[in-house]
Amino acid sequence: MNILYIMFDQLRFDYLGCAGHPTLKTPHLDRLAARSIRFTNAYTQSPICGAARMSAYTGRYVSSHGAHWNGFPLRVGELTLGDHLRAGGVDCWLVGKTHMKADAKGMARLGLSPDSIIGARQADCGFDVWCRDDGLWAEGPAGRYDEKRSPYNEYLKQKGYAGDNPWADFANAGRDGDDIASGWFMRHADKPANIDEADSETPWLTTQAIEFMTATQGPWCAHVSYIKPHWPYIVPAPYNDMYGVDDIIPVNRDDRERDDPHPVHASFMNGRIGTTFSRDEVREKVIPVYMGLITQCDDQMGRLFRHLDETGQAEDTMIIVTSDHGDYLGDHWMGEKDLFHDPSVKVPLLVHDPRASADATRGTTSDALVEAIDVTATIIDAAGCEVPSHIVEGRSLMPYVNGVDHPAPRDYAISEYDYSSHGACQGLGVAPRDARLFMVATRDWKMIHCEGGFRPMLFDLRNDPRERIDLGADPAHADTRRRLYGMLHDWSLRMSQRVTVSDADIAARLARGGGTGVVLGIYDETEIDAALTARYRGKVPTAPGD
């Protein structure tokens, strides 16, 4: 069986038709949901691109793999999805984005050349690369955000789009007369991007995925990782004006959130992004275009799924659809992501297994607490490989997919955020090592622990599902906070770093017994089996000078 692992960037969990959005059109993903199990309580391991993706690709928590922020290298030697699948005879390919930064110093220390097969895999998060394009080709006085090669920019140049960076000048910009109307300035969001729709990022990547599936023999896992609907918020016609202000769902925010707020929440609310997205005019410009970007993504899913149908691959291909994190879009007086309210930390998750064993759960939803790292374990399991539980901290979702009781359901979900590289760290006067947040969520409660001497945040998800009232300082909920801190403590005691020796390895060693001749703690040789001490009994051998 092949596995198509689709990830969108910054797609909110509730911005799909099948998730209940009243005006957004996503018919192709909705049809997939009708043939899948959809998880409604799926949490990312971090509400920031790089850290979330490194968890998704390793199956490990952020504090386990250590790549806490965008541009923080994933240390050399971390095992990833590709390593686990190749050990079971399944190829693992990348088509699109990873946001992974290679551990160049670690590779140099070990003498790993980026041009070697193993070096290239280390530099590309364990994948074999069909096409990698991380999709953020911004540039400023300090240089470019990303200095890697851009296959997409090369494609645009071949198509005749002028300039050194057509990603910025065409794909993510409109026109204002003869001037560039850059998508970085959100007042231009409703202008059509100055590019043929077929040449824009999402169709281009879909074409790459189709070419991969046409040329590659299975079994394979393909991580098709889209750049959109991530900002810049701009999209070609006809998607730029497909939606209007009347299609926007009401903003989820409350004036009480700004009355004596938690200092960390206040720092993000009062930052440039938060204050910008608190303006109605910004939401009214951006959200219809964000919805247009999503519908364009959905239309490309139609292309992708038709290719599978027409080539007969659909019946042999598992499809998983998710996102790395969400987008506040003005909710809770916030923009972007960063904190742990649902619009930021929850992700969509559809799992379609074409095998008859999944028939019982088609078109159903599950409210089980699941995490992004569980997708990693699920792919390994679905590919017929053993999940190495001493390395991969996720838990396979295949029991849910097959409609049977899960042997180890989660009682809580964890997400982490290191904001030491964010301006909020300096604004709060927090030492970089203390600029860390930990979320623990159950079905009923969500608590965020804040290092640096701050009180926790606490939300009653049952009675306040929109997370508007922070109970972190309320004496009436001290017992709840203690109980959730107990869960966080339980999680902190997990065995996460003994990655070179599994429990099975230990059991095998114990089963072999002490046959290696080490007999510590023995006073007299008659106290143990004579076979264990045979090497140390007998006549004294001849020594030099005897």
C-alpha positions as CSV (number, residue, x, y, z in Angstrom):
1,M,0.0,0.0,0.0
2,N,1.2,3.5,-0.8
3,I,0.7,6.4,1.7
4,L,0.0,10.0,0.6
5,Y,0.8,12.2,3.6
6,I,-0.6,15.7,2.8
7,M,0.2,18.6,5.0
8,F,-1.1,22.2,4.5
9,D,0.6,25.1,6.2
10,Q,-1.4,27.2,8.7
11,L,-4.8,25.6,7.9
12,R,-7.2,26.0,10.8
13,F,-8.9,22.9,12.1
14,D,-12.4,24.5,11.7
15,Y,-11.9,26.0,8.2
16,L,-13.3,23.0,6.2
17,G,-16.8,22.4,5.2
18,C,-16.7,18.9,6.8
19,A,-15.6,20.6,10.1
20,G,-18.7,22.8,10.1
21,H,-17.6,26.0,8.5
22,P,-20.9,27.4,7.2
23,T,-19.7,29.2,4.0
24,L,-16.3,27.8,3.0
25,K,-16.4,25.5,0.0
26,T,-14.1,22.4,0.3
27,P,-16.1,19.8,-1.6
28,H,-13.1,17.5,-2.4
29,L,-11.8,17.3,1.1
30,D,-15.4,16.9,2.3
31,R,-15.8,13.9,0.0
32,L,-12.6,12.5,1.3
33,A,-13.9,13.0,4.9
34,A,-17.0,10.9,3.9
35,R,-14.6,8.0,3.2
36,S,-12.3,8.6,6.2
37,I,-12.3,9.0,9.9
38,R,-11.9,12.6,11.0
39,F,-10.3,13.5,14.3
40,T,-11.8,16.5,16.0
41,N,-9.3,16.8,18.9
42,A,-6.0,16.7,17.1
43,Y,-3.2,18.9,18.6
44,T,0.1,20.0,17.0
45,Q,3.2,19.5,19.1
46,S,4.1,23.2,18.8
47,P,2.2,26.2,17.3
48,I,5.2,27.3,15.2
49,C,6.1,25.8,11.8
50,G,9.6,24.5,12.3
51,A,9.2,22.9,15.7
52,A,5.8,21.4,14.7
53,R,7.2,19.9,11.6
54,M,10.2,18.4,13.3
55,S,7.9,16.7,15.7
56,A,5.7,15.4,12.8
57,Y,8.8,14.0,11.0
58,T,10.5,12.5,14.0
59,G,7.4,11.4,15.9
60,R,8.9,13.0,19.0
61,Y,8.0,15.9,21.3
62,V,9.8,19.2,20.8
63,S,11.8,18.8,24.0
64,S,12.9,15.4,22.8
65,H,14.2,16.4,19.4
66,G,15.4,19.9,20.4
67,A,14.5,21.9,17.3
68,H,12.4,24.4,19.2
69,W,12.1,27.3,16.6
70,N,12.2,28.0,12.9
71,G,15.8,27.8,11.8
72,F,16.9,25.7,14.8
73,P,18.7,22.7,13.3
74,L,17.4,19.2,13.8
75,R,20.5,17.6,15.3
76,V,22.3,15.1,13.2
77,G,21.3,11.5,13.9
78,E,17.7,12.1,14.8
79,L,15.7,9.3,13.3
80,T,12.8,10.4,11.1
81,L,9.9,8.9,9.3
82,G,12.0,8.1,6.3
83,D,14.5,6.1,8.4
84,H,11.8,4.0,10.0
85,L,10.0,3.3,6.7
86,R,13.1,2.4,4.7
87,A,14.0,-0.1,7.4
88,G,10.8,-1.8,6.5
89,G,11.3,-1.6,2.7
90,V,9.2,1.4,2.0
91,D,10.5,4.5,0.2
92,C,9.8,7.9,1.7
93,W,9.7,11.0,-0.5
94,L,9.3,14.7,-0.1
95,V,7.2,16.8,-2.5
96,G,7.1,20.4,-1.1
97,K,8.0,22.0,2.3
98,T,9.8,20.8,5.4
99,H,11.0,24.0,7.0
100,M,13.9,21.9,8.3
101,K,17.4,23.4,8.8
102,A,20.2,20.9,8.6
103,D,22.7,20.5,11.4
104,A,25.7,21.5,9.3
105,K,28.1,21.6,12.2
106,G,27.1,18.1,13.3
107,M,27.4,16.8,9.8
108,A,30.9,18.3,9.4
109,R,31.9,16.9,12.8
110,L,30.9,13.4,11.6
111,G,32.3,13.9,8.1
112,L,29.0,13.6,6.4
113,S,29.0,15.1,2.9
114,P,25.7,16.8,1.9
115,D,26.3,15.2,-1.6
116,S,26.2,11.7,-0.3
117,I,23.0,9.8,0.0
118,I,23.1,9.7,3.8
119,G,24.2,13.3,4.0
120,A,21.4,14.4,1.7
121,R,18.8,12.6,3.8
122,Q,20.2,14.2,6.9
123,A,19.9,17.6,5.3
124,D,16.4,17.0,4.1
125,C,14.8,15.6,7.3
126,G,15.2,12.0,6.3
127,F,13.3,12.2,3.0
128,D,14.4,11.4,-0.5
129,V,13.6,14.6,-2.3
130,W,11.5,14.7,-5.4
131,C,11.1,18.4,-5.0
132,R,11.8,20.6,-2.0
133,D,10.6,24.2,-1.8
134,D,10.0,25.7,1.6
135,G,8.1,28.6,0.0
136,L,9.3,31.7,1.9
137,W,11.5,33.6,-0.4
138,A,11.3,36.9,1.4
139,E,14.2,39.3,1.2
140,G,15.3,42.5,3.0
141,P,18.3,44.5,4.0
142,A,19.9,41.6,5.9
143,G,19.5,39.3,2.9
144,R,17.0,36.5,2.1
145,Y,15.0,34.7,4.7
146,D,15.9,31.4,3.0
147,E,19.0,31.0,0.9
148,K,18.3,27.5,-0.4
149,R,17.5,26.8,-4.0
150,S,13.9,27.5,-5.0
151,P,12.6,25.1,-7.7
152,Y,9.4,27.1,-7.8
153,N,11.2,30.3,-8.6
154,E,13.2,28.4,-11.3
155,Y,9.9,27.2,-12.8
156,L,8.5,30.8,-12.9
157,K,11.6,32.1,-14.6
158,Q,11.3,29.3,-17.2
159,K,7.7,30.4,-17.8
160,G,8.8,33.9,-18.5
161,Y,8.1,35.7,-15.2
162,A,10.9,38.3,-15.0
163,G,13.2,39.2,-12.2
164,D,15.4,37.4,-9.7
165,N,12.5,36.5,-7.3
166,P,9.2,36.1,-9.2
167,W,7.8,34.4,-6.0
168,A,7.8,37.8,-4.5
169,D,7.0,39.9,-7.6
170,F,4.2,37.7,-9.1
171,A,3.0,34.7,-7.0
172,N,2.7,36.8,-3.9
173,A,1.9,40.2,-5.3
174,G,-0.8,41.9,-7.3
175,R,-0.7,45.1,-9.3
176,D,-1.4,48.7,-8.4
177,G,-1.2,50.3,-11.8
178,D,2.4,49.9,-12.7
179,D,3.5,49.2,-9.1
180,I,3.9,46.0,-7.3
181,A,1.1,45.4,-4.7
182,S,2.9,43.1,-2.4
183,G,1.0,40.5,-0.4
184,W,3.1,41.4,2.6
185,F,0.9,44.5,2.9
186,M,-2.5,43.2,3.9
187,R,-4.3,46.1,2.3
188,H,-3.6,44.4,-1.0
189,A,-5.0,41.0,0.0
190,D,-8.1,41.2,-2.1
191,K,-6.2,42.1,-5.3
192,P,-5.6,39.1,-7.6
193,A,-2.0,37.8,-7.6
194,N,-0.3,38.9,-10.8
195,I,0.1,35.3,-12.0
196,D,-1.8,32.8,-14.1
197,E,-3.6,30.6,-11.6
198,A,-2.1,27.4,-13.1
199,D,1.4,28.8,-12.4
200,S,0.7,29.7,-8.7
201,E,2.3,27.7,-5.9
202,T,-0.5,25.3,-5.0
203,P,-1.2,24.0,-8.6
204,W,2.6,23.9,-9.3
205,L,3.1,21.6,-6.3
206,T,0.1,19.4,-7.2
207,T,1.7,18.9,-10.6
208,Q,4.9,17.9,-8.9
209,A,3.0,15.4,-6.8
210,I,1.2,13.9,-9.9
211,E,4.5,13.6,-11.8
212,F,6.0,11.8,-8.7
213,M,3.1,9.3,-8.6
214,T,3.3,8.7,-12.3
215,A,7.1,8.0,-12.3
216,T,7.5,6.1,-9.0
217,Q,6.9,2.5,-8.3
218,G,5.5,1.5,-4.9
219,P,5.4,0.9,-2.1
220,W,6.0,4.5,-1.3
221,C,5.1,7.2,1.3
222,A,5.0,10.7,-0.3
223,H,4.9,13.7,2.0
224,V,3.1,16.3,-0.2
225,S,3.6,19.5,1.8
226,Y,1.8,22.6,0.6
227,I,3.0,26.2,1.3
228,K,-0.6,27.6,1.5
229,P,-2.9,28.9,3.0
230,H,0.1,30.4,4.9
231,W,0.7,34.1,4.5
232,P,1.3,36.2,2.4
233,Y,-2.5,36.4,2.2
234,I,-2.9,36.8,-1.6
235,V,-4.2,34.4,-4.3
236,P,-4.9,34.5,-8.0
237,A,-8.2,35.0,-9.6
238,P,-10.9,33.7,-9.3
239,Y,-10.1,32.9,-5.7
240,N,-9.3,36.4,-4.6
241,D,-12.9,37.6,-4.6
242,M,-14.7,34.3,-4.3
243,Y,-15.7,35.1,-0.7
244,G,-16.8,38.4,0.9
245,V,-17.3,39.9,4.3
246,D,-20.6,38.1,4.7
247,D,-18.9,34.8,4.5
248,I,-16.7,35.5,7.6
249,I,-17.6,33.7,10.7
250,P,-17.9,36.0,13.8
251,V,-14.7,36.7,15.6
252,N,-14.1,34.9,18.8
253,R,-12.8,37.4,21.3
254,D,-14.0,39.1,24.4
255,D,-13.2,42.5,26.1
256,R,-12.6,40.5,29.3
257,E,-9.5,39.0,27.7
258,R,-7.9,42.4,27.8
259,D,-8.8,43.2,31.3
260,D,-5.8,42.2,33.5
261,P,-4.6,39.6,31.0
262,H,-1.9,37.0,31.6
263,P,1.4,38.8,30.9
264,V,2.4,36.3,28.1
265,H,-1.0,36.6,26.4
266,A,-0.8,40.4,26.8
267,S,2.6,40.5,25.2
268,F,1.4,38.7,22.0
269,M,-2.0,40.6,21.9
270,N,-0.2,44.0,22.1
271,G,2.5,43.1,19.6
272,R,2.4,44.3,16.0
273,I,0.6,41.2,14.7
274,G,-2.0,41.1,17.5
275,T,-2.9,44.8,17.3
276,T,-3.1,44.6,13.5
277,F,-5.5,41.6,13.5
278,S,-7.6,43.2,16.2
279,R,-8.8,45.7,13.6
280,D,-12.0,44.7,11.8
281,E,-10.8,46.2,8.5
282,V,-7.8,43.8,8.5
283,R,-9.9,40.7,9.2
284,E,-12.4,41.8,6.5
285,K,-9.5,42.0,4.0
286,V,-7.6,38.9,5.0
287,I,-10.1,36.2,5.9
288,P,-12.0,36.1,2.6
289,V,-8.6,35.7,0.9
290,Y,-7.5,33.0,3.4
291,M,-10.7,31.2,2.5
292,G,-10.0,31.6,-1.2
293,L,-6.5,30.1,-0.6
294,I,-8.2,27.1,1.1
295,T,-10.6,26.6,-1.8
296,Q,-7.8,26.7,-4.2
297,C,-6.0,24.0,-2.1
298,D,-9.2,22.0,-2.2
299,D,-9.6,22.3,-6.0
300,Q,-6.0,20.9,-6.2
301,M,-7.0,18.0,-4.0
302,G,-9.6,17.3,-6.7
303,R,-6.8,17.1,-9.3
304,L,-4.8,14.9,-7.0
305,F,-7.6,12.5,-6.1
306,R,-8.7,12.3,-9.8
307,H,-5.3,11.2,-10.7
308,L,-5.4,8.4,-8.2
309,D,-8.8,7.3,-9.4
310,E,-7.9,7.4,-13.1
311,T,-4.6,5.5,-12.6
312,G,-6.1,2.8,-10.4
313,Q,-3.9,3.8,-7.5
314,A,-6.8,5.0,-5.2
315,E,-7.6,1.5,-4.0
316,D,-4.0,1.0,-2.9
317,T,-3.3,4.4,-1.4
318,M,-3.9,5.6,2.2
319,I,-4.5,9.3,2.3
320,I,-3.8,11.4,5.4
321,V,-4.6,15.1,5.5
322,T,-3.5,17.5,8.2
323,S,-1.8,20.8,8.9
324,D,1.2,21.9,11.0
325,H,-0.8,24.5,13.0
326,G,-3.6,27.0,12.7
327,D,-4.1,30.7,12.4
328,Y,-5.8,33.1,14.9
329,L,-7.2,35.5,12.3
330,G,-8.1,37.9,15.0
331,D,-9.6,35.5,17.5
332,H,-8.5,36.2,21.1
333,W,-7.1,39.6,19.8
334,M,-4.3,37.6,18.1
335,G,-3.0,37.0,14.6
336,E,-0.8,34.3,13.3
337,K,-0.3,31.4,15.7
338,D,2.1,31.2,18.7
339,L,-0.2,30.5,21.7
340,F,-2.4,27.6,22.6
341,H,-6.0,28.6,21.9
342,D,-7.8,26.1,19.6
343,P,-7.5,28.2,16.4
344,S,-3.7,28.0,16.8
345,V,-2.9,24.6,18.4
346,K,-5.6,22.3,16.9
347,V,-5.2,20.9,13.4
348,P,-7.5,19.1,11.0
349,L,-6.8,15.4,10.6
350,L,-8.4,13.0,8.1
351,V,-7.2,9.4,7.7
352,H,-8.5,7.5,4.7
353,D,-7.5,3.8,4.6
354,P,-8.8,2.1,1.4
355,R,-8.7,-1.4,3.0
356,A,-11.8,-3.2,4.1
357,S,-10.6,-3.2,7.7
358,A,-11.5,0.5,7.9
359,D,-15.0,0.2,6.4
360,A,-16.7,0.5,9.8
361,T,-15.3,4.1,10.4
362,R,-15.8,5.7,7.0
363,G,-17.5,9.0,7.3
364,T,-17.2,9.0,11.1
365,T,-15.6,11.4,13.6
366,S,-13.5,10.7,16.7
367,D,-13.2,13.0,19.6
368,A,-10.2,11.0,21.0
369,L,-7.3,13.1,22.1
370,V,-4.6,12.7,19.5
371,E,-1.3,14.4,18.6
372,A,0.6,15.2,15.5
373,I,3.2,12.7,16.4
374,D,0.6,10.0,16.4
375,V,0.4,10.4,12.6
376,T,4.1,9.4,12.4
377,A,3.4,6.2,14.3
378,T,0.3,5.6,12.2
379,I,2.2,5.8,8.9
380,I,4.9,3.4,10.2
381,D,2.2,1.0,11.5
382,A,0.1,1.2,8.3
383,A,3.1,0.5,6.2
384,G,3.5,-2.8,8.0
385,C,6.6,-1.7,10.0
386,E,7.0,-2.0,13.7
387,V,6.7,1.3,15.6
388,P,9.9,1.7,17.6
389,S,8.3,3.0,20.8
390,H,11.6,3.7,22.4
391,I,12.2,6.4,19.7
392,V,8.7,7.3,18.3
393,E,6.7,8.9,21.1
394,G,3.5,9.0,19.0
395,R,0.8,6.2,19.3
396,S,-0.6,4.6,16.1
397,L,-4.2,5.7,15.3
398,M,-4.9,2.5,13.4
399,P,-7.1,1.0,16.2
400,Y,-9.4,4.1,15.8
401,V,-9.2,3.7,12.0
402,N,-10.2,0.1,12.2
403,G,-13.0,0.8,14.7
404,V,-11.5,-1.2,17.7
405,D,-10.6,-0.1,21.2
406,H,-7.3,1.7,21.4
407,P,-4.9,-0.2,23.8
408,A,-3.4,3.1,25.0
409,P,-5.7,6.1,24.5
410,R,-4.4,9.5,25.6
411,D,-5.7,11.0,28.8
412,Y,-4.2,14.4,27.8
413,A,-2.4,16.1,24.9
414,I,0.8,18.1,25.1
415,S,2.1,21.0,23.1
416,E,5.2,23.1,23.7
417,Y,6.4,26.5,22.6
418,D,9.9,28.1,23.0
419,Y,9.4,31.8,22.3
420,S,13.0,32.8,23.1
421,S,13.5,34.1,19.6
422,H,10.3,36.1,19.6
423,G,10.1,39.7,20.5
424,A,7.8,38.8,23.4
425,C,10.8,37.3,25.2
426,Q,12.6,40.6,25.3
427,G,9.4,42.5,26.0
428,L,8.7,40.4,29.1
429,G,12.3,40.5,30.3
430,V,12.5,36.7,30.3
431,A,15.8,34.9,30.0
432,P,15.9,32.9,26.8
433,R,16.1,29.6,28.7
434,D,12.9,30.5,30.6
435,A,10.9,31.6,27.5
436,R,9.0,28.3,27.3
437,L,5.4,27.3,27.5
438,F,3.8,23.9,28.0
439,M,0.2,23.1,27.3
440,V,-1.6,20.1,28.8
441,A,-5.2,19.6,27.5
442,T,-7.9,17.1,28.4
443,R,-11.4,17.0,26.9
444,D,-12.6,19.3,29.7
445,W,-9.6,21.5,30.6
446,K,-6.6,23.2,29.1
447,M,-3.7,24.5,31.2
448,I,-0.6,26.4,30.0
449,H,2.4,26.3,32.3
450,C,4.7,29.3,31.8
451,E,8.3,29.2,32.8
452,G,9.9,32.5,34.0
453,G,7.9,32.9,37.2
454,F,4.5,33.5,35.6
455,R,1.2,31.9,36.8
456,P,-0.4,29.3,34.6
457,M,-3.3,29.9,32.2
458,L,-6.4,27.7,32.6
459,F,-9.5,27.3,30.4
460,D,-12.7,25.3,31.2
461,L,-13.4,23.7,27.8
462,R,-16.7,22.3,28.8
463,N,-18.3,25.5,30.1
464,D,-16.2,28.0,28.2
465,P,-15.4,26.1,24.9
466,R,-14.4,29.4,23.2
467,E,-11.6,29.9,25.8
468,R,-12.4,33.4,26.7
469,I,-12.1,33.3,30.5
470,D,-8.6,32.5,32.0
471,L,-9.0,30.8,35.3
472,G,-5.3,30.5,36.0
473,A,-5.5,32.7,39.0
474,D,-8.9,31.7,40.3
475,P,-8.6,30.1,43.8
476,A,-11.7,28.0,43.1
477,H,-9.8,26.0,40.5
478,A,-6.7,25.3,42.5
479,D,-7.5,21.6,42.6
480,T,-7.9,21.4,38.8
481,R,-4.6,23.1,38.3
482,R,-2.9,20.7,40.7
483,R,-4.4,17.7,38.8
484,L,-3.3,19.1,35.4
485,Y,0.2,19.8,36.8
486,G,0.2,16.1,37.9
487,M,-0.4,15.2,34.2
488,L,2.4,17.5,33.1
489,H,4.7,15.9,35.7
490,D,3.7,12.5,34.5
491,W,4.6,13.5,30.9
492,S,7.9,15.0,32.0
493,L,9.0,11.6,33.4
494,R,8.6,9.8,30.1
495,M,11.5,7.8,28.8
496,S,12.5,9.9,25.8
497,Q,16.3,9.7,25.3
498,R,17.1,6.0,25.4
499,V,16.8,5.8,21.7
500,T,19.6,3.3,20.8
501,V,18.3,0.4,22.9
502,S,14.7,-0.8,22.9
503,D,12.8,-2.6,25.6
504,A,13.0,-5.7,23.4
505,D,16.7,-5.3,23.3
506,I,16.9,-5.2,27.1
507,A,14.6,-8.2,27.4
508,A,16.8,-10.2,25.1
509,R,19.9,-9.3,27.1
510,L,18.2,-10.4,30.3
511,A,17.1,-13.6,28.6
512,R,20.6,-14.5,27.7
513,G,21.6,-14.3,31.3
514,G,25.1,-13.7,32.7
515,G,26.9,-15.9,30.3
516,T,29.7,-13.3,29.6
517,G,31.8,-14.3,32.6
518,V,31.1,-11.3,34.7
519,V,30.4,-12.8,38.2
520,L,30.3,-9.8,40.5
521,G,29.1,-10.3,44.1
522,I,30.3,-13.9,44.4
523,Y,32.3,-14.9,47.5
524,D,32.8,-18.6,46.6
525,E,32.7,-20.2,43.2
526,T,30.3,-22.9,44.5
527,E,27.5,-20.3,44.9
528,I,26.7,-20.2,41.2
529,D,26.5,-22.4,38.1
530,A,30.0,-23.9,37.5
531,A,29.7,-23.1,33.8
532,L,29.8,-19.4,34.6
533,T,33.1,-19.7,36.4
534,A,34.9,-22.4,34.4
535,R,37.2,-19.8,32.8
536,Y,38.4,-18.8,36.3
537,R,39.1,-22.2,37.8
538,G,41.9,-24.8,37.2
539,K,45.7,-24.9,37.4
540,V,47.8,-21.8,37.1
541,P,49.2,-21.4,33.6
542,T,52.9,-21.0,32.9
543,A,54.1,-17.4,33.3
544,P,57.3,-15.8,32.0
545,G,60.3,-17.0,34.0
546,D,58.6,-20.2,35.3
